[in-house]
C-alpha cells in the first residue's frame, strides 16, 4: 500500500513537471489563425470523459469523473469511490481554408493532471493542472503592389504566434445536506503569449528588415463559486436530477509585456527599441448553468449553457477583435450493464454530445460560430478506467473573407479509482 502511494506521488510530480516543460518548450501546441486575437484559442474545458459529452459537467455529479468547472462537484465522492486520479493527452488535427488557399497541421501534447478526494464525510477536494488557452499560427504574405515591388524587390510580411496560458485549479466542495452542495475554488493562470511580426526584404540591401516581438507573461489567481442541487426522482431505481451553477467574477490579471524590435540589413543589425511594462489583462466574468438526469450506473443526459463577454478585454492591442461568447451543450452516456461478468462490451460506458458555440472571435466584423460532435468510450480495468474521446467540428466560414476551420481531435486519459489504493488484508 505504501509503495502504491509513493508511486502516485512520484507520478504526480513527474507528470506535472513534464506538462509544464512541454507547455514551455513545444512552441505550437495548436495551429489556428483564430489564436491571433486576445488570449489565444480558448480551450474547451473538461477532461476526456466530460469532453466526450460535449463538455457538460456543471450540473453533473458522478463519482467516476472529476468536474473542476463547478467547485460544488468536488464533494461528489462516496465511501467506495473516495479517490480519483486522472491524467491524459490529446492529438489535434486542423484543416483551414479560404476561398483561395488551404492548409493543414497536426499536433499533440499532454493535456491534464487532476485528482479528487474526500475529506471526511461532507467535504471533497479537486486539484489539478490543465490548459486554458493556446496560441499557434504562422502566416506569411508577399507584397503584390507593383510600385513597391519595383522599388524594394521581394517583400514578405510574417506573423507567428506560440505558447499559451495554463491553469492550476483547487476546489473545495461541501455538502451540508444530501440534496445540496456548495463550493469555492481558485484558478491560478500562468504562462506566456508570444507573438512575432516581421517585415523581410529579401533582395534589396538598401532596405532594413524589421523583426518585432511582443511577449505577455501572465500570472494571477481568480476565485470561483458554485452550487449543485440534487432531486431524487425515484430512489428505488436510483433516478435523480441535478441542477448546477458556477460563477467566476470579472478580474484583472497581472501581466508583464515585453516588446522589442530589431532592424537588420545585409551589413548591420541593431535593436531599434525595446521596453517592458506591467499591465492588467481583464479576465471577463464567466457563468455556467447546467442540469442532468441520470439513473445510477445506467445512463445520464444533461445540458449546459456557458457565457462570457470578451469585448472589453484588450490583449496586445486586440481590443475590437473579441466579443461576447456562449456555448450550448447537450451530452450524456449509456452503460448497458456495468456489472456484467460475461460480456465486456456491456460494461463499457458509451458517451456522446453536441455543442454549438458563438466564439469570442470577431473577424472582419463578423462573429465566428463553432459546431462540434463528440464521441467517447470508457473501458473498465482493474486499476480504474481507460477513456478515449473524439471530437469533430467546424468553425467559421469562407464567406466575407473569413477562414473556415475543420478540426478532428482525439483524447486519451487514464482514470485511477479508489480501488487501486485499497489496502488488502494479504499482499
Steps between C-alpha positions, in 0.01 A plus 500: 500500500775745593688421181186578298460837672866580432445407134204739483702785652787435260257478207339831599833684525634348178190569289452851640864582423478345155179689427650839592819424307303397193286814513809722518709319238256374233430825321193400298262308723221603265474639148213733428488854357235585759764488774642828365253697716465551874634230729513254211280204421292436814516126574175313556495431873476148639683168509469215248186349655310830518645626170353193326157626610546845340656627824196489728596483868354795693175314577645148522593309817688178424738316732694363200603835351654832605316827443719805557272759335254495793668495845188343652571184298810439714273351768370228262699223668358206696634245746602263218628734231660764723817552295540561125819578307478591130771588249493508121610646168356609168569517127363781284453512124414830330387564142459870415398660174396825337349548157848472345730310739502206741736358761516220757691436821524226763619532857490306827577562863434400858165649601419472869583363842224506762402336827187495715470363852268508800585682823266355759139421414385837369807663345680432174801648321595529131848603394680495166652675202366538146534746207281809483602654168744420219669717239627346178506646149739579215393743228705643217390757240699625204480859382315516168482875437694550177655834598632364831632181343674702227677713759560266797501160333365191678320606822346250742284567806526221756277442803561225754349418839576230756468385865185562709353512850457217749278481805554332833169442678416424863137445601339427836147358498270465800169311530310634802213268409459209252313713247719812507866564426689828493858570411772758473816477297789687345663492157859612463574610144859508380692488175628709211336622180767546234430685176750598230464747210766520228542702182772339291669648193669208326672650197570864574792596727385865524191411704510383861299196602310536828461220755261579786378296796229553761511267801233510770568309824188445709487390863195546724224325696121519455231366740215271389169425676246227436195309623313180411158375602396135468136393466435130558229404251485124559726383785430130432632524144768754590352763269580860588532848351787737571499877451825694512635852465852642520621857490845647441508878564666750270856574605813664364799273463846634572734470203833620363530598135840500329525662156813504284576593141819439303594641161736310279662536159764303317774699678366582849253409774379730777228501764269783406319502834392284790295555812322313778176602671284364781147476360157373603303253289125481557373146553123526443229358721406142420160346573420130462153350548431130459256219576496124461278199554659165574435146617784370715743279303274501192461828313524876522373786282595860562511854361713804573525869412820709530538877457789749490544854365848566358413831329684710762810280517804667343793265444795631298274752326228249408211711631222472244607155382302331778135498601246307704514121495261227605464124466200267505590137572307174503659174607471178691609140541354149497621184676326177394599315819793620710510174698462248216755221554461333159500773237771764518329734253203534734727639772622785280379857543394648165506882487383760251409864466427803282630854546413830336705807587531861409874545550648826635681569170390774262645481147438785255212609721338154488439260786664158481273205582608149597314168481634164617404136549674303777520127561682288755523173686630404844636151559513357853830346608617377837673826590215720378398605149650572160328789327503574127339804340458652154372839391424616147386853434505807283524869574490801278411523132673597176245778438586869556875436482493272806676172573321168534663254736419131528656312789524140612631446853576182691548472875607225736517479878550252781274524804628328813223435751501440874519122457856542369600637841292261710694321771460125470529265797763296318753638253 
